[in-house]
Amino acid sequence: MIDNSLNTDLFSPTQMGAIQLANRIVMAPVTRSRMADDGVPNELHATYYAQRASAGLIIAEATNISAQGRGYAMTPGIWSEEQVAGWKKVTDAVHAAGGKIISQLWHVGRFSSVELQPDGAAPVAPSAIKAEGTTYTNNGRVDVSMPRALETSEIAGIIEQYKHAAENAKRAGFDGVEVHSANSYLLDQFLRDSTNHRTDQYGGSIENRTRLTLEVTEAVAAIWGSDRVGIRLSPVTPDAGNTPPDSNVMATYGYLIQQLNRFDLAYLHFVEGATATSRTVPEGVDLDALSAQFEGAFIGNNNYDLEMAVERRAQGKIDAVAFGRLFISNPDLVERLRRGAELTLAPRESYYGGGAKGYTDWPTAHY
Ligand SMILES: Cc1cc2nc3c(=O)[nH]c(=O)nc-3n(C[C@H](O)[C@H](O)[C@H](O)COP(=O)(O)O)c2cc1C
């Protein structure tokens, strides 16, 4: 076997903000849709995350900040006391296994169905523009619903949802939180001119479209301390129906990143390319040039293998690498990469839904 540890510091400890990492290999947030309808994690989820605690940092699966923020059945929440207690079991198990875990704060915005919304209400969005695509409810796959545009006076309430969830994440024993401003969900919908047609202070100019992400980040950082807050962006990922990203990716996300520098966050996390699809970017976009504008730690993600991670780390393009799909089927991914051991690829059928099968039953390698 090859000893991959020789020419890289990916397997060495590092610090991101106030978070001490045993290595620079991060578990990317991966929705597994194995919660009951109440969105409360239990022993099964604690076992799953504890099995993966040798990651330098686990970013837990996207977690609904409110009932309104929910867009998929079987996903976890962090707005109720029961959910906080459930997550405490998870964070305790990860900490007992020597790991670090943070919560990814999620509001899906328009990407939901009336079947999933409280009282069957329309999902909320920056503008009343329907997404293409389907989601899962308890009755199976359905088209996402027509959203309604948030009133300006409702935005403060959205920020309150993030604050409430951030406070709950603290009580649940997480090591920090990640603001989910990626993958065409609520905050990303505000960032992009393809989904944000507002005419108030949250739409129009780049300053206005980035305002909500910045206000949410500031609010969450006030609760946690900015050195325990990270943010995830996916500047070029199209949404499920292939709505194009922003018409000026470099200007919009460049401005956002410069503004994020004000907060001295623990890290910036990019999905580089189209999420879980390709690393191709539209003409005129240079994601490395964007991430280089960030003054703190940078986590790269999307279709990495070890070789690419080692090379991009050596070039100073990333501070850490996040793996998503590989952590599904290789709970001991860090050790396997370090030893050059064989990796298992998870079949897509194991991604979402069900129980322990395809979830906690992936063996660790025999070295
Ligand atoms: C099954 C599955 C679930 C995912 N869930 C999330 C999620 O909850 N939050 C998120 O930001 N990204 C999510 N992603 C995207 C991953 O975090 C990651 O960006 C993507 O898989 C690319 O990384 P990889 O090539 O290492 O898998 C998910 C991807 C997959 C395949």
The ligand as an SDF file (V2000), in Angstrom:
LIG
                    3D

 31 33  0  0  0  0  0  0  0  0999 V2000
  -26.9350   12.1570   -1.2230 C   0  0  0  0  0  0  0  0  0  0  0  0
  -26.4310   13.5580   -1.1760 C   0  0  0  0  0  0  0  0  0  0  0  0
  -26.9350   14.4340   -0.2290 C   0  0  0  0  0  0  0  0  0  0  0  0
  -26.4560   15.7520   -0.1310 C   0  0  0  0  0  0  0  0  0  0  0  0
  -26.9130   16.5830    0.8530 N   0  0  0  0  0  0  0  0  0  0  0  0
  -26.3950   17.8340    0.9890 C   0  0  0  0  0  0  0  0  0  0  0  0
  -26.7770   18.6770    2.0690 C   0  0  0  0  0  0  0  0  0  0  0  0
  -27.5540   18.2880    2.9500 O   0  0  0  0  0  0  0  0  0  0  0  0
  -26.2510   19.9230    2.1250 N   0  0  0  0  0  0  0  0  0  0  0  0
  -25.3610   20.3800    1.1630 C   0  0  0  0  0  0  0  0  0  0  0  0
  -24.9230   21.5290    1.2570 O   0  0  0  0  0  0  0  0  0  0  0  0
  -24.9560   19.5840    0.1740 N   0  0  0  0  0  0  0  0  0  0  0  0
  -25.4260   18.3280    0.0630 C   0  0  0  0  0  0  0  0  0  0  0  0
  -24.9640   17.4930   -0.9240 N   0  0  0  0  0  0  0  0  0  0  0  0
  -23.8030   17.9070   -1.7250 C   0  0  0  0  0  0  0  0  0  0  0  0
  -22.5270   17.3810   -1.0580 C   0  0  0  0  0  0  0  0  0  0  0  0
  -22.2570   18.0580    0.1510 O   0  0  0  0  0  0  0  0  0  0  0  0
  -21.3050   17.5960   -1.9820 C   0  0  0  0  0  0  0  0  0  0  0  0
  -21.2350   18.9460   -2.3300 O   0  0  0  0  0  0  0  0  0  0  0  0
  -21.3770   16.7720   -3.2520 C   0  0  0  0  0  0  0  0  0  0  0  0
  -21.7300   15.4200   -2.9790 O   0  0  0  0  0  0  0  0  0  0  0  0
  -20.0310   16.7940   -3.9910 C   0  0  0  0  0  0  0  0  0  0  0  0
  -19.0100   16.2560   -3.1780 O   0  0  0  0  0  0  0  0  0  0  0  0
  -18.4610   14.7580   -3.4470 P   0  0  0  0  0  0  0  0  0  0  0  0
  -18.0240   14.7260   -4.8970 O   0  0  0  0  0  0  0  0  0  0  0  0
  -17.3040   14.5980   -2.4930 O   0  0  0  0  0  0  0  0  0  0  0  0
  -19.5630   13.8160   -3.1940 O   0  0  0  0  0  0  0  0  0  0  0  0
  -25.4480   16.1890   -1.0380 C   0  0  0  0  0  0  0  0  0  0  0  0
  -24.9620   15.3060   -2.0140 C   0  0  0  0  0  0  0  0  0  0  0  0
  -25.4290   14.0080   -2.0830 C   0  0  0  0  0  0  0  0  0  0  0  0
  -24.8460   13.0660   -3.1000 C   0  0  0  0  0  0  0  0  0  0  0  0
  1  2  1  0
  2  3  1  0
  2 30  2  0
  3  4  2  0
  4  5  1  0
  4 28  1  0
  5  6  2  0
  6  7  1  0
  6 13  1  0
  7  8  2  0
  7  9  1  0
  9 10  1  0
 10 11  2  0
 10 12  1  0
 12 13  2  0
 13 14  1  0
 14 15  1  0
 14 28  1  0
 15 16  1  0
 16 17  1  0
 16 18  1  0
 18 19  1  0
 18 20  1  0
 20 21  1  0
 20 22  1  0
 22 23  1  0
 23 24  1  0
 24 25  2  0
 24 26  1  0
 24 27  1  0
 28 29  2  0
 29 30  1  0
 30 31  1  0
M  END
$$$$
